[in-house]
Amino acid sequence: MVENNPQLVTQIRNKFLNVDNCPVSGKRIFFENAGGALTLKGVLEASNEFTSFPDNQGRSNVASEYAMSKIQRGKEDIRLLFNAKSGRVFIGESGTELIFRIIRDAIVSSEEGGNVVGSTLEHPATRSAAIRWSKIFNKKYMSIPHCNADGTVTPQDYEKYINKNTRVATIIHSSPVTGITTKVAKISQTIRRLSPNCFIIIDGIQHASHGIIDVDSYNADAYIISPYKLFSRHGYGVAWLSERLSKVDHDHLIGGPENSWELGTRDAGSYATFSEVVKYFSWLGSTLSSENDPRIRIKIAYEKIKEFEKQLINLMVEGTKDLKGLRYLPNLKAIGGFENESRAGLISIYSDNLDSFEIVRLLREKRIRVHVRKDDHYSGTILKPLGLSSCVRVSICHYNSKEEVLNFLTAMNQICF
Ligand SMILES: Cc1ncc(COP(=O)(O)O)c(C=O)c1O
C-alpha cells in the first residue's frame, strides 16, 4: 500500500530528478506523466557521459570498445525488459518515426491487395502511417470504432473487422487519452486465427511505464515504446521486430548488414540510458524480494507499480471521509467512467459547466501540472464521438505520492461547482 510503504515511496522518489520541482517554474505536483515521465538520476549521468564522448563505434581503441559494450548491453537490456527471446531490437529517432517506418515496411512487403486494420483508439502516428501507406499500396484501410463507454477496444471488436485478407493490423496497448489498457495477447490471438500471416504491430508507448511488456506471449511482429515516457530521455525510440518482420525489405546501406534496422551512427548514450531504466526496475524488484532472476525482479517491480497506481487512482476517484473524490464532485465526469478495471495510471475528466482550459489554468495556479486534450488530430477520434471539444488529462505514475493526490483533490474541491 502507498500508505503503508512511505519509506519505499521516499526511496523511489529519490531515484528521480525534479520530483516536486519544475526546473523552470519551481514547486509543482507533476500529473503530466503521459506527456513525458520523470527522468531517473542514473539516466542523466549515463547521458552526460556519452554526450562528452568523441569516439565512434567500430574503432580499435578502448573508448570505442567501451561505447560498443554499452550498445551491446543496452540491446540485452531491451530484450530483458520486452521479454524478447527472438527477433531484433533497435533504436530509432522517436516512437512516431519507428511506428511510421515499421508500418510502411510491413505494408510494402505484404502480399498485394487486401486490407489493413486499426482502431479509433490509436495514436495518430499509427493511424496516419497505416492510412497513408494503405492508400499508396491499394489496400483498404479499416478503422474499428472503440467503445465510448469503456474507452477501449476488445478482441470481439477486432473479430468483426479482421478477415483472411488482412495484411497488417495495429493494436494500441494503452490509450494516452482514455487511460484504458487493451488485451493485446487476446487481440493478437484473434487476428492470427483469422489471418495467420498478418503482420501485427503494437504501440506500447503509453503502456510501458504502467504495465509489464511480454512480447514472447503476444505472437505479434512489432512492439514500439518511447523511452522519454519510461523514465529515460527524449531523442530516441525503441522497437522490437519478430524474426519474420525483421527480414522484410527495408532501408539499409547497400553492401552493409542486411538485417540492420538502424540508420546511421548509433548514440551509445541512448542505449546506456535505457540500461539505467532496466537497472531501476531490477532495483525496485530487489527491494521487494530476494529474487536473483532479473526477469522475475522486473515482474515484481511492475506488480508493485500497478498496485501503487491503482491505489492512487482509487484515492483520486473515491477521496477520503473528509475530502470528496472526483466522482462526487458536481458536474464532473470521466472518460471511460470513474470505475474501470482496465484503467492504468491516467484519468481524463471533464466538467459540464467548466471549460477544461479553465480547470487546467486553475490547477496551474495551484502548482499542479495536468494537461488539456483537445478534439484535434491527437484526440479527436476519442473526444468527438463523446460530443466533447476537450478534457483534462490527469496522468500519474507510481512515484507520485498520496499527499500529492490529496493536494490535487483539495484543489478540485475548490474548483468544481
Ligand atoms: C500511445 C502513443 N503512441 C505514440 C506516441 C508518439 O510517441 P513519440 O512522442 O515518441 O513520437 C505517443 C506519445 O505520447 C503515445 O502516447
Ligand as a Chemical Component Dictionary entry (heavy atoms), coordinates in Angstrom:
data_LIG
# 
_chem_comp.id                   LIG 
_chem_comp.type                 NON-POLYMER 
_chem_comp.pdbx_formal_charge   0 
_chem_comp.three_letter_code    LIG 
# 
loop_
_chem_comp_atom.comp_id 
_chem_comp_atom.atom_id 
_chem_comp_atom.alt_atom_id 
_chem_comp_atom.type_symbol 
_chem_comp_atom.charge 
_chem_comp_atom.model_Cartn_x 
_chem_comp_atom.model_Cartn_y 
_chem_comp_atom.model_Cartn_z 
_chem_comp_atom.pdbx_ordinal 
LIG C1 C1 C 0 0.330 5.761  -27.447 1  
LIG C2 C2 C 0 1.304 6.688  -28.092 2  
LIG N1 N1 N 0 1.745 6.426  -29.341 3  
LIG C3 C3 C 0 2.632 7.214  -29.964 4  
LIG C4 C4 C 0 3.150 8.346  -29.343 5  
LIG C5 C5 C 0 4.176 9.172  -30.041 6  
LIG O1 O1 O 0 5.439 8.905  -29.480 7  
LIG P1 P1 P 0 6.695 9.908  -29.699 8  
LIG O2 O2 O 0 6.359 11.141 -28.941 9  
LIG O3 O3 O 0 7.871 9.169  -29.159 10 
LIG O4 O4 O 0 6.822 10.145 -31.147 11 
LIG C6 C6 C 0 2.694 8.673  -28.053 12 
LIG C7 C7 C 0 3.175 9.877  -27.371 13 
LIG O5 O5 O 0 2.736 10.271 -26.346 14 
LIG C8 C8 C 0 1.757 7.813  -27.405 15 
LIG O6 O6 O 0 1.312 8.063  -26.167 16 
# 
loop_
_chem_comp_bond.comp_id 
_chem_comp_bond.atom_id_1 
_chem_comp_bond.atom_id_2 
_chem_comp_bond.value_order 
_chem_comp_bond.pdbx_ordinal 
LIG C1 C2 SING 1  
LIG C2 N1 SING 2  
LIG C2 C8 DOUB 3  
LIG N1 C3 DOUB 4  
LIG C3 C4 SING 5  
LIG C4 C5 SING 6  
LIG C4 C6 DOUB 7  
LIG C5 O1 SING 8  
LIG O1 P1 SING 9  
LIG P1 O2 DOUB 10 
LIG P1 O3 SING 11 
LIG P1 O4 SING 12 
LIG C6 C7 SING 13 
LIG C6 C8 SING 14 
LIG C7 O5 DOUB 15 
LIG C8 O6 SING 16 
# 
